[in-house]
Amino acid sequence: MIKYNLICKSCNNNFDSWFSSSDEYEKIVKINLLNCNLCNSTDVEKSLMAPNLKNTKKMFSQQKISKQKKIKKIITNYQKFIKNNFNYVGDNFGYEARSIHYNIKESSKGIYGNASKKEIQDLNDEGIKTEIIPWFPENEN
């Protein structure tokens, strides 16, 4: 379906009409079946009209925000799981991870905490598997 803005050359009446296609519009005009709804004149033409386009930039922005919210919710749920099932060791993560790995300390739970990139690299080099997890501060949850 296509919508045209039409104008009557006889009475200057502006009106809209729907057609199944642009070819259908041309056929109707050619056999004089298109007429003005006010004066019944067949002297009707298409007038200029702006195309009806979707604002893809706005749609993309909304989709991006929706995805970000979804990801943040997943990370937040993951954080809750970690807090409930692991021991927080704060800035002593490197020391605690080594203590558990080398059996100096026994731990029934896994640990989580803070470590620099260098500390994480050093732990991985020693064969102590660590993971970096994105973390939102509590006031953002």
N, C-alpha and C positions, 0 to 999 in steps of 0.2 A: 504494500500500500504506500501511496505517496500523497502528500498533502500540498496543495498549491494555494498561494494567496492570489486571488483573482481580482480584476478591476473591470467594471463596466465602462466602456468608452462613452456611452450615451448619458448616464446619470452620475458617473464617478463613484458608484457604490463599490466599496471594498468588501470582499467576502472570501471565505476559505471553502475549499472542496477537496474531497478525497477521491483518488483514482487508483485503480489496481496497478497501473504502471504509467510511465510517461507516454508510451505508445498508445495506451487506451485514451489518455487525454487528447492526443493528436487526432485519433479517430473520431472522437465525439465532437471536437471542434470542426473537423473537416465536413461532417454531415449535419452541422448546425444544430446539434442537440444540447449544447451548452448555452444556457441563457441566464440573465441577471435575475436574481430573486426579488428585485424591487420593480423594475420596469419591463421585464421579460424580453429585453433586447438580446440578440445573439452576438452583439459586438463586444465580446468579452475576451480579455487577454490575461496572461499570467503577469503578475507584477513581481518586482524584485523582492526576494525574501532571504533572510539569513538561514543557513543550514542549521539543523538541530543536532549539535554535536555533544557528546558526553564529555565532561571535564575529566579526562584521563589522569591528569596530574593530581587532582583531588582524590580520585578513586585510588590511585597508586599510593598516595599518602595515607589514606584510610586503611588500605590493606597492610601497609608497612607498620602502622601503629597497632593494628590487630595482631600481626605476627609477633611484634615486640611484646605485647601484653601476654600472648600465649607462651612465649619463651620465658618471660619473667616469672610466670606462674609455675612453669615446670621447674625452673631453678629454685624458686622459693619452696616448692614441695620437696625438692631434693635436699635443700638446706635443713628443713624440718626433720627429714629422715636422718640426716647426719647428726644433728644435735641430739636426737633421741637415742641413737644407737652407737655413737662414738664418744670418746673422751676428749674434751677440749684441753689442749696443752699450751695454748697461747704461743708466745715467742720461743718456747723451748722445743719446738717441733723437731728440729734436727737432732738434738740430744736424746729426746724420747724415742724417736724412730730408730736411732742407732742402738739404744738400750734394749729395745724390743728385738731388733734384728739379731743382735749378738747375744741374745738370751741373758742379758744382765738383769733385765726386769721382765717379769711375766705380766702379760696383759690379756684379759679375756675379751677386751673390746679393742677395736681399732682406734686410731687417734686422728685428730685433725687440729690444725693450728696455723700459725703464720711462719713463713720461711721466705727468704730471699731467693731470687732466681739462681744465684750462685750456690746457696745451700741445697737447693733441689737438684741442681746439676751434680754436685758432689755426692749426694745420697744416691742418685741414679748410677753414677760412676762406681760406687761401692756395691752396687747390686741391690740396693734398697729401693723397691718400687714405690714411687710417689705419683700423685696426680694433682694437677692444678685444677681447681674448680672455681668458676666465677662465683663471687659472693657479694650479696647485697647487704649493706648495713641494716641492722634491725629496724631503724626508724624509717627505712624505705619499704619495708614489707607490708 
